[in-house]
Amino acid sequence: ARYFGIDRSRFTFVPPPPSLEGYAVAPSAGSYLFAGGDSSRDYWTLLEAVRPLRIPVIIASKNPRWKRRAKALAHVRVEAVSHQRFRELMAGARAVVVPLNGQLLHSAGQQTYLNAMSLRKPVIVSDAPGVRDHLTPGQTGWIVPPGDPEALRAAIAEVLRDGDQVRRVVEQAAWRVAQRCTLEHYVDRNLALGTAWAHQGDGS
């Protein structure tokens, strides 16, 4: 609304659903961090954040530059994977990191962190457009400043301590996704919007 100069009342936010429905995905408590996707991702910040850490990191990306940059880090693996393998890696991770470029107008990464939330994985996401529509810091996930390796490293360290707070956050995150982001909710909201716009068009 601010960028295009259109009144805010002309916009309605409809949370998208996770994309795991219909797939057999069994979560397990793994020993690695997972990050995946290519849209608006900032893996440079993630690589710098995990450089001094010793936890294994798997990045699912088709962009060869991230593989080249990660070459010097023995505990980081970057690979292009199938959709099924992407889901399997996420389901087996200790935590899921979604490092985003915060300088863009559009949102990105929602499908990844909503899926992770529904799998009861701790999620750490950069504070980019759209993120706070889905995540509440300290309640349903961890939000860090974009392009800040130190802040991201601190959030990873907090999650890896695996205390009661982390368990509370992942349960609350899964509950929130189930309450407001199912496919049924998404379809119902869009149908309701279509009906409302149709009524406006005919003057009723």
C-alpha positions as CSV (number, residue, x, y, z in Angstrom):
1,A,0.0,0.0,0.0
2,R,2.8,2.4,0.9
3,Y,4.9,1.6,-2.2
4,F,2.1,1.9,-4.8
5,G,0.2,4.6,-3.0
6,I,-3.0,2.5,-2.8
7,D,-5.3,2.7,0.3
8,R,-4.5,0.0,2.8
9,S,-8.2,-1.0,2.9
10,R,-7.9,-2.4,-0.6
11,F,-5.6,-5.2,0.6
12,T,-6.6,-8.3,2.5
13,F,-4.0,-10.7,3.9
14,V,-4.8,-14.4,3.4
15,P,-2.3,-16.8,5.0
16,P,-1.1,-19.5,2.5
17,P,-1.3,-23.1,3.6
18,P,1.7,-25.4,4.2
19,S,2.4,-27.8,1.2
20,L,2.8,-31.1,3.1
21,E,-0.8,-32.3,2.7
22,G,-0.9,-35.6,0.8
23,Y,2.8,-36.4,1.4
24,A,4.1,-39.0,3.9
25,V,6.6,-37.0,6.0
26,A,7.7,-38.4,9.3
27,P,9.6,-35.9,11.5
28,S,12.5,-37.0,13.6
29,A,15.0,-35.3,15.8
30,G,18.1,-35.0,13.7
31,S,21.6,-33.6,14.4
32,Y,21.9,-31.0,11.6
33,L,20.6,-27.6,10.6
34,F,18.6,-27.4,7.4
35,A,18.1,-24.5,5.1
36,G,16.5,-24.7,1.6
37,G,15.1,-22.9,-1.3
38,D,16.5,-20.3,-3.7
39,S,14.0,-17.4,-3.7
40,S,15.5,-14.3,-2.1
41,R,17.8,-16.4,0.0
42,D,20.9,-15.0,1.7
43,Y,23.1,-18.0,2.3
44,W,26.2,-15.8,2.7
45,T,24.9,-14.7,6.1
46,L,24.1,-18.3,7.1
47,L,27.5,-19.5,6.0
48,E,29.2,-16.7,8.0
49,A,27.0,-17.5,11.0
50,V,27.8,-21.2,11.1
51,R,31.5,-20.8,10.2
52,P,32.7,-21.2,13.9
53,L,30.0,-23.8,14.8
54,R,30.5,-27.5,14.6
55,I,26.9,-28.6,14.0
56,P,26.4,-30.1,10.5
57,V,24.5,-27.9,8.1
58,I,22.6,-29.0,4.9
59,I,21.6,-26.4,2.4
60,A,19.2,-27.5,-0.4
61,S,19.9,-25.0,-3.3
62,K,20.3,-25.3,-7.0
63,N,22.5,-22.2,-7.1
64,P,26.1,-23.2,-7.7
65,R,27.6,-20.1,-6.1
66,W,26.5,-21.3,-2.6
67,K,28.3,-24.6,-3.2
68,R,31.4,-22.8,-4.1
69,R,31.2,-20.5,-1.1
70,A,30.6,-23.4,1.3
71,K,33.6,-25.4,0.0
72,A,35.9,-24.2,2.7
73,L,33.5,-25.3,5.5
74,A,33.8,-29.1,6.1
75,H,30.6,-29.2,8.2
76,V,28.4,-27.5,5.5
77,R,26.9,-29.4,2.5
78,V,25.1,-27.7,-0.4
79,E,23.2,-29.8,-2.8
80,A,20.4,-29.6,-5.3
81,V,17.7,-32.1,-4.3
82,S,14.3,-33.3,-5.4
83,H,11.1,-32.0,-3.7
84,Q,10.7,-35.3,-1.9
85,R,14.3,-35.2,-0.6
86,F,13.8,-31.5,0.4
87,R,10.8,-32.6,2.6
88,E,12.8,-35.5,4.1
89,L,15.8,-33.3,5.0
90,M,13.5,-30.8,6.6
91,A,11.6,-33.5,8.6
92,G,14.9,-34.9,9.9
93,A,16.5,-31.6,10.9
94,R,17.3,-30.3,14.4
95,A,16.1,-26.8,13.3
96,V,15.3,-25.0,10.1
97,V,16.9,-21.7,9.1
98,V,15.4,-19.4,6.4
99,P,17.9,-16.6,5.8
100,L,16.3,-14.0,3.6
101,N,17.3,-10.8,1.8
102,G,15.5,-8.1,3.7
103,Q,15.9,-5.4,1.0
104,L,13.2,-6.7,-1.3
105,L,9.5,-5.6,-1.7
106,H,8.1,-9.1,-2.1
107,S,7.9,-11.8,0.6
108,A,9.6,-15.2,0.2
109,G,10.2,-18.4,2.1
110,Q,6.7,-18.8,3.7
111,Q,6.2,-22.3,2.3
112,T,9.5,-23.4,3.8
113,Y,9.0,-22.1,7.3
114,L,5.2,-22.9,7.5
115,N,6.1,-26.5,6.6
116,A,8.8,-26.6,9.2
117,M,6.4,-25.1,11.8
118,S,3.8,-27.8,11.1
119,L,6.6,-30.4,11.5
120,R,7.3,-29.0,14.9
121,K,10.8,-27.8,13.9
122,P,12.3,-24.6,15.5
123,V,12.4,-22.0,12.8
124,I,14.8,-19.1,12.5
125,V,13.9,-16.5,9.9
126,S,15.4,-13.2,8.7
127,D,13.1,-10.2,9.4
128,A,12.1,-9.7,5.7
129,P,8.7,-8.6,4.2
130,G,5.9,-10.8,5.2
131,V,7.7,-12.8,8.0
132,R,5.8,-11.1,10.9
133,D,2.5,-12.0,9.3
134,H,3.3,-15.6,10.2
135,L,5.9,-15.5,13.0
136,T,5.8,-13.9,16.5
137,P,9.3,-13.6,17.9
138,G,9.8,-15.8,21.0
139,Q,6.3,-17.3,20.6
140,T,6.2,-19.2,17.3
141,G,9.8,-18.8,16.1
142,W,13.0,-16.7,16.1
143,I,13.3,-13.6,13.9
144,V,16.7,-12.1,13.3
145,P,17.9,-8.9,11.5
146,P,18.7,-9.7,7.8
147,G,22.4,-9.7,6.9
148,D,23.5,-10.1,10.5
149,P,25.7,-13.3,11.0
150,E,26.2,-12.6,14.7
151,A,22.5,-12.3,15.5
152,L,21.8,-15.4,13.4
153,R,24.6,-17.4,15.2
154,A,23.1,-16.3,18.6
155,A,19.6,-17.5,17.6
156,I,21.0,-20.8,16.4
157,A,22.9,-21.3,19.7
158,E,19.7,-20.5,21.7
159,V,17.7,-23.1,19.7
160,L,20.4,-25.7,20.0
161,R,20.2,-25.5,23.8
162,D,16.9,-27.4,23.3
163,G,15.2,-26.2,26.6
164,D,11.6,-25.9,27.6
165,Q,11.3,-22.6,25.8
166,V,12.2,-24.2,22.5
167,R,9.6,-27.0,23.0
168,R,6.9,-24.4,23.9
169,V,7.7,-22.4,20.8
170,V,7.5,-25.3,18.4
171,E,4.2,-26.5,19.9
172,Q,2.7,-23.0,19.7
173,A,3.9,-22.7,16.1
174,A,2.4,-26.0,15.0
175,W,-0.9,-25.0,16.8
176,R,-1.0,-21.6,15.0
177,V,-0.5,-23.2,11.6
178,A,-3.2,-25.8,12.2
179,Q,-5.6,-23.0,13.4
180,R,-5.2,-20.5,10.6
181,C,-3.1,-21.9,7.7
182,T,-4.8,-25.1,6.5
183,L,-5.8,-25.5,2.9
184,E,-9.5,-25.4,4.0
185,H,-8.9,-22.0,5.7
186,Y,-7.2,-20.7,2.5
187,V,-10.0,-21.8,0.2
188,D,-12.7,-20.6,2.5
189,R,-11.1,-17.1,2.8
190,N,-10.6,-16.8,-0.9
191,L,-14.2,-17.8,-1.6
192,A,-15.4,-15.3,0.9
193,L,-13.4,-12.6,-0.7
194,G,-14.7,-13.4,-4.1
195,T,-18.3,-13.2,-2.8
196,A,-17.6,-9.9,-1.1
197,W,-16.1,-8.4,-4.3
198,A,-19.0,-9.7,-6.4
199,H,-21.4,-7.9,-4.1
200,Q,-19.4,-4.7,-4.4
201,G,-19.5,-5.0,-8.1
202,D,-23.3,-5.3,-8.3
203,G,-23.9,-2.6,-5.7
204,S,-25.4,-4.8,-3.0
